[in-house]
Amino acid sequence: MQRILLSVMTLALAVTIGCSQNRAGNNNTGGSASGSGSDTTAASNDNANGTSGSNAGTSSAKLSDSEKQLLQNIAAADKAEVQAGQLAQSNAASQKVKDFGQKLVDDHTQNSQQLQQLAQQKGVQLNDEVKPEDKAAADKLQSMKGAQFDKAFMQHEKQDHAKLLSQLKQQQDQIQDPDLKSFVSQTISAVQQHLDMTQGTKASSTSPSGQ
């Protein structure tokens, strides 16, 4: 009888020990799985952050040599037109010519500022020196006053804007960079508007595009 009782007690003790070991094993497994999940999530976040950082650091596409030269030409034209507009303020007799000169200053100054931002974005160092032919024309106009200046000035601006417009349109289709293409399209609109004004046509800005 004592032997049977001892055997039952031994068996019960073994079952109790086995259950305790099973619980401990399950807890360790759960902790390992949880830790593994956390590590995987952290690694995924690190990879995502790394990718995001890499994309954020991507620089703007570089311009071709011909596109860089186009920027330089527009910069020189903007400066020449600003100077011409300022000259009209002092030498013109007609208020209409003075007003046109002021518009040249305003529009080409704004265009130049936008050009500077684009050039900086694309890593282009601008040299906005006025071209020799524009400087020679300015020197000639400088010696004129009154009605003589008005006539010569408007004729010069008509020829100058027609030439610039033709050059921009010829090069527009060759531009690959979308930012530059958009800027040149905007510049063409402004130059066309100025050309219309030299021909006695109302500026396009006074008439909504839908009319």
C-alpha positions as a Markdown table, in Angstrom:
| # | Residue | x | y | z |
|---|---|---|---|---|
| 1 | Met | 0.0 | 0.0 | 0.0 |
| 2 | Gln | 2.8 | 2.4 | 0.9 |
| 3 | Arg | 4.6 | 1.5 | -2.3 |
| 4 | Ile | 1.5 | 2.3 | -4.4 |
| 5 | Leu | 1.0 | 5.7 | -2.6 |
| 6 | Leu | 4.7 | 6.6 | -3.1 |
| 7 | Ser | 4.4 | 5.8 | -6.8 |
| 8 | Val | 1.3 | 8.0 | -7.2 |
| 9 | Met | 3.1 | 10.9 | -5.5 |
| 10 | Thr | 6.1 | 10.5 | -7.7 |
| 11 | Leu | 4.0 | 10.6 | -10.8 |
| 12 | Ala | 2.1 | 13.7 | -9.7 |
| 13 | Leu | 5.4 | 15.5 | -9.0 |
| 14 | Ala | 6.7 | 14.6 | -12.4 |
| 15 | Val | 3.6 | 15.9 | -14.1 |
| 16 | Thr | 3.8 | 19.2 | -12.1 |
| 17 | Ile | 7.5 | 19.7 | -13.1 |
| 18 | Gly | 6.7 | 19.0 | -16.7 |
| 19 | Cys | 3.9 | 21.5 | -16.9 |
| 20 | Ser | 6.1 | 24.2 | -15.3 |
| 21 | Gln | 8.8 | 23.6 | -17.9 |
| 22 | Asn | 6.2 | 23.8 | -20.7 |
| 23 | Arg | 5.0 | 27.2 | -19.5 |
| 24 | Ala | 8.5 | 28.5 | -19.3 |
| 25 | Gly | 9.3 | 27.3 | -22.8 |
| 26 | Asn | 6.2 | 29.0 | -24.2 |
| 27 | Asn | 7.1 | 32.3 | -22.5 |
| 28 | Asn | 10.6 | 32.2 | -23.9 |
| 29 | Thr | 9.2 | 31.4 | -27.4 |
| 30 | Gly | 6.7 | 34.3 | -27.3 |
| 31 | Gly | 9.4 | 36.7 | -26.1 |
| 32 | Ser | 11.7 | 35.6 | -28.9 |
| 33 | Ala | 9.0 | 36.0 | -31.5 |
| 34 | Ser | 8.0 | 39.4 | -30.1 |
| 35 | Gly | 11.7 | 40.5 | -30.1 |
| 36 | Ser | 12.2 | 39.3 | -33.6 |
| 37 | Gly | 9.1 | 41.3 | -34.8 |
| 38 | Ser | 10.4 | 44.4 | -33.1 |
| 39 | Asp | 13.8 | 44.0 | -34.7 |
| 40 | Thr | 12.2 | 43.5 | -38.1 |
| 41 | Thr | 10.0 | 46.6 | -37.7 |
| 42 | Ala | 13.0 | 48.6 | -36.7 |
| 43 | Ala | 15.1 | 47.4 | -39.6 |
| 44 | Ser | 12.2 | 48.2 | -42.0 |
| 45 | Asn | 11.9 | 51.7 | -40.5 |
| 46 | Asp | 15.7 | 52.2 | -40.9 |
| 47 | Asn | 15.6 | 51.1 | -44.5 |
| 48 | Ala | 12.6 | 53.4 | -45.2 |
| 49 | Asn | 14.4 | 56.3 | -43.6 |
| 50 | Gly | 17.5 | 55.6 | -45.5 |
| 51 | Thr | 15.6 | 55.4 | -48.8 |
| 52 | Ser | 13.8 | 58.6 | -48.0 |
| 53 | Gly | 17.0 | 60.4 | -47.1 |
| 54 | Ser | 18.6 | 59.2 | -50.4 |
| 55 | Asn | 15.7 | 60.5 | -52.4 |
| 56 | Ala | 15.6 | 63.8 | -50.6 |
| 57 | Gly | 19.3 | 64.3 | -51.4 |
| 58 | Thr | 18.8 | 63.8 | -55.1 |
| 59 | Ser | 20.0 | 66.9 | -57.0 |
| 60 | Ser | 18.2 | 68.6 | -59.9 |
| 61 | Ala | 19.1 | 67.4 | -63.3 |
| 62 | Lys | 21.9 | 69.2 | -65.0 |
| 63 | Leu | 21.4 | 71.3 | -68.1 |
| 64 | Ser | 23.1 | 70.6 | -71.4 |
| 65 | Asp | 25.7 | 73.1 | -72.7 |
| 66 | Ser | 23.2 | 74.6 | -75.2 |
| 67 | Glu | 20.6 | 75.0 | -72.4 |
| 68 | Lys | 23.2 | 76.8 | -70.2 |
| 69 | Gln | 24.0 | 79.1 | -73.0 |
| 70 | Leu | 20.3 | 79.9 | -73.5 |
| 71 | Leu | 20.1 | 80.9 | -69.9 |
| 72 | Gln | 23.1 | 83.2 | -70.4 |
| 73 | Asn | 21.5 | 84.8 | -73.5 |
| 74 | Ile | 18.3 | 85.5 | -71.7 |
| 75 | Ala | 20.1 | 87.0 | -68.7 |
| 76 | Ala | 22.0 | 89.4 | -71.0 |
| 77 | Ala | 18.8 | 90.3 | -72.8 |
| 78 | Asp | 17.0 | 91.0 | -69.6 |
| 79 | Lys | 19.7 | 93.3 | -68.4 |
| 80 | Ala | 19.9 | 95.2 | -71.7 |
| 81 | Glu | 16.1 | 95.7 | -71.7 |
| 82 | Val | 16.1 | 97.0 | -68.1 |
| 83 | Gln | 18.8 | 99.5 | -69.0 |
| 84 | Ala | 16.9 | 100.6 | -72.1 |
| 85 | Gly | 13.7 | 101.1 | -70.1 |
| 86 | Gln | 15.5 | 103.2 | -67.6 |
| 87 | Leu | 17.0 | 105.3 | -70.4 |
| 88 | Ala | 13.5 | 105.9 | -71.7 |
| 89 | Gln | 12.4 | 107.4 | -68.4 |
| 90 | Ser | 15.0 | 110.2 | -68.8 |
| 91 | Asn | 15.2 | 110.8 | -72.5 |
| 92 | Ala | 11.7 | 110.2 | -73.9 |
| 93 | Ala | 9.3 | 113.0 | -74.7 |
| 94 | Ser | 6.1 | 111.0 | -75.0 |
| 95 | Gln | 4.4 | 109.7 | -71.8 |
| 96 | Lys | 3.5 | 106.6 | -73.8 |
| 97 | Val | 7.2 | 105.8 | -74.5 |
| 98 | Lys | 8.0 | 106.5 | -70.8 |
| 99 | Asp | 5.3 | 104.1 | -69.7 |
| 100 | Phe | 6.5 | 101.5 | -72.1 |
| 101 | Gly | 10.0 | 101.9 | -70.8 |
| 102 | Gln | 8.8 | 101.4 | -67.3 |
| 103 | Lys | 7.0 | 98.2 | -68.3 |
| 104 | Leu | 10.3 | 97.0 | -69.8 |
| 105 | Val | 12.0 | 97.6 | -66.4 |
| 106 | Asp | 9.3 | 95.9 | -64.4 |
| 107 | Asp | 8.8 | 92.8 | -66.6 |
| 108 | His | 12.5 | 92.1 | -67.4 |
| 109 | Thr | 13.5 | 92.7 | -63.7 |
| 110 | Gln | 10.9 | 90.1 | -62.7 |
| 111 | Asn | 12.0 | 87.7 | -65.5 |
| 112 | Ser | 15.7 | 88.2 | -64.4 |
| 113 | Gln | 14.8 | 87.3 | -60.8 |
| 114 | Gln | 13.1 | 84.1 | -61.8 |
| 115 | Leu | 16.0 | 83.3 | -64.1 |
| 116 | Gln | 18.4 | 83.7 | -61.2 |
| 117 | Gln | 16.4 | 81.2 | -59.1 |
| 118 | Leu | 16.3 | 78.7 | -61.9 |
| 119 | Ala | 20.0 | 79.1 | -62.6 |
| 120 | Gln | 20.8 | 78.5 | -58.9 |
| 121 | Gln | 18.6 | 75.5 | -58.8 |
| 122 | Lys | 20.4 | 74.0 | -61.9 |
| 123 | Gly | 23.9 | 75.0 | -60.6 |
| 124 | Val | 24.6 | 77.5 | -63.4 |
| 125 | Gln | 26.7 | 80.6 | -62.7 |
| 126 | Leu | 25.2 | 83.4 | -64.8 |
| 127 | Asn | 27.2 | 86.1 | -66.5 |
| 128 | Asp | 24.7 | 88.8 | -67.4 |
| 129 | Glu | 27.0 | 91.2 | -69.2 |
| 130 | Val | 25.2 | 93.1 | -72.0 |
| 131 | Lys | 26.2 | 92.0 | -75.5 |
| 132 | Pro | 28.4 | 94.5 | -77.5 |
| 133 | Glu | 25.7 | 95.2 | -80.1 |
| 134 | Asp | 23.2 | 96.1 | -77.3 |
| 135 | Lys | 25.7 | 98.3 | -75.6 |
| 136 | Ala | 26.4 | 100.1 | -78.9 |
| 137 | Ala | 22.7 | 100.7 | -79.5 |
| 138 | Ala | 22.3 | 102.0 | -76.0 |
| 139 | Asp | 25.2 | 104.4 | -76.4 |
| 140 | Lys | 23.6 | 105.7 | -79.6 |
| 141 | Leu | 20.2 | 106.2 | -77.9 |
| 142 | Gln | 21.9 | 107.9 | -75.0 |
| 143 | Ser | 22.8 | 110.9 | -77.2 |
| 144 | Met | 19.2 | 111.5 | -78.3 |
| 145 | Lys | 16.4 | 113.4 | -76.6 |
| 146 | Gly | 12.7 | 114.1 | -77.1 |
| 147 | Ala | 10.9 | 113.1 | -80.2 |
| 148 | Gln | 14.1 | 111.9 | -82.0 |
| 149 | Phe | 14.7 | 109.5 | -79.1 |
| 150 | Asp | 11.1 | 108.3 | -79.0 |
| 151 | Lys | 11.2 | 107.3 | -82.6 |
| 152 | Ala | 14.6 | 105.6 | -82.5 |
| 153 | Phe | 13.8 | 103.9 | -79.2 |
| 154 | Met | 10.6 | 102.3 | -80.3 |
| 155 | Gln | 12.2 | 101.2 | -83.6 |
| 156 | His | 15.1 | 99.7 | -81.7 |
| 157 | Glu | 12.8 | 97.8 | -79.3 |
| 158 | Lys | 10.7 | 96.5 | -82.1 |
| 159 | Gln | 13.7 | 95.0 | -83.9 |
| 160 | Asp | 15.3 | 93.8 | -80.6 |
| 161 | His | 12.2 | 92.0 | -79.4 |
| 162 | Ala | 11.5 | 90.5 | -82.8 |
| 163 | Lys | 15.0 | 89.1 | -82.9 |
| 164 | Leu | 14.9 | 87.7 | -79.4 |
| 165 | Leu | 11.4 | 86.2 | -80.0 |
| 166 | Ser | 12.7 | 84.4 | -83.1 |
| 167 | Gln | 15.7 | 83.0 | -81.2 |
| 168 | Leu | 13.6 | 81.7 | -78.3 |
| 169 | Lys | 11.1 | 80.0 | -80.5 |
| 170 | Gln | 13.8 | 78.3 | -82.5 |
| 171 | Gln | 15.4 | 76.9 | -79.4 |
| 172 | Gln | 12.2 | 76.1 | -77.5 |
| 173 | Asp | 11.6 | 72.7 | -79.1 |
| 174 | Gln | 15.2 | 71.6 | -78.4 |
| 175 | Ile | 14.9 | 72.1 | -74.7 |
| 176 | Gln | 14.9 | 68.9 | -72.6 |
| 177 | Asp | 14.7 | 70.2 | -69.1 |
| 178 | Pro | 11.1 | 70.8 | -68.1 |
| 179 | Asp | 11.8 | 73.7 | -65.7 |
| 180 | Leu | 13.8 | 75.6 | -68.4 |
| 181 | Lys | 11.1 | 74.8 | -71.0 |
| 182 | Ser | 8.4 | 76.3 | -68.8 |
| 183 | Phe | 10.5 | 79.4 | -68.1 |
| 184 | Val | 11.3 | 80.0 | -71.7 |
| 185 | Ser | 7.6 | 79.6 | -72.6 |
| 186 | Gln | 6.9 | 82.3 | -70.0 |
| 187 | Thr | 9.7 | 84.5 | -71.4 |
| 188 | Ile | 8.3 | 84.1 | -74.9 |
| 189 | Ser | 4.9 | 85.4 | -73.8 |
| 190 | Ala | 6.5 | 88.5 | -72.2 |
| 191 | Val | 8.6 | 89.2 | -75.3 |
| 192 | Gln | 5.6 | 88.8 | -77.6 |
| 193 | Gln | 3.7 | 91.2 | -75.4 |
| 194 | His | 6.4 | 93.8 | -75.7 |
| 195 | Leu | 6.7 | 93.4 | -79.4 |
| 196 | Asp | 3.0 | 93.9 | -79.8 |
| 197 | Met | 3.3 | 97.1 | -77.8 |
| 198 | Thr | 6.0 | 98.5 | -80.2 |
| 199 | Gln | 3.6 | 97.8 | -83.1 |
| 200 | Gly | 0.7 | 99.6 | -81.4 |
| 201 | Thr | -1.1 | 96.5 | -80.3 |
| 202 | Lys | -2.6 | 96.2 | -76.8 |
| 203 | Ala | -0.6 | 94.1 | -74.3 |
| 204 | Ser | -2.0 | 90.6 | -73.9 |
| 205 | Ser | -2.1 | 91.1 | -70.1 |
| 206 | Thr | -5.0 | 93.6 | -70.5 |
| 207 | Ser | -7.1 | 91.0 | -72.3 |
| 208 | Pro | -7.9 | 87.7 | -70.5 |
| 209 | Ser | -6.8 | 84.7 | -72.5 |
| 210 | Gly | -10.4 | 83.4 | -72.8 |
| 211 | Gln | -11.6 | 86.5 | -74.7 |
